[in-house]
């Protein structure tokens, strides 16, 4: 058989199987690399949260030893904000790994029928959108919780209770809650 004839012939089933195995091995290796990088990123986030908590603890102890120093409830708010941000970041990392798994599975299945590939792509896109919105909702909820914590801490620390400033902070809090709920409802409308 000539070289040109070998190039133009249909591959044998064992050649197809060998190619698929090599392809799958490469895809799996890529995905393991993505998962390892994600774990390192989440470990770094955990270390940053731990360091932040230790720093706040030192600041609180220092403030207690200084005569006449005000209480620092905002430090607790800051600590909660860092934890919430870290959780949101870790969710985003998990989302990216999950998407990597979905897309690599889709890549492995790309040799199947066009109909199956189209259905699979549609399902992947829908899952991606839903998961993305879930992460965005979590971030919005975190923002609302942190805003409430800041407003409550400010009222307590600065003695706003029963004053004009108290009414303004309540209005600000209700406005933020309304914005967050509207954003969540909009995301629900898009996904349903």
Secondary structure, DSSP 8 states (H G I E B T S, - for coil): --HHHHHHS---HHHHHHHHHHHHHHHHHHHHHHHHHHHHHHHHHHHHHHHHHHHHHHHHHHHHHSTT----HHHHHHHHHHHHHHHHHHHHHHHHHHHHHHHHHHHHGGGS-HHHHHHHHHHHHHHHHHHHHHHHHHHHHHHHHHHHHHHHHHHHHHT-TTSHHHHHHHHHHHHHHHHHHHHHHHHHHHH-
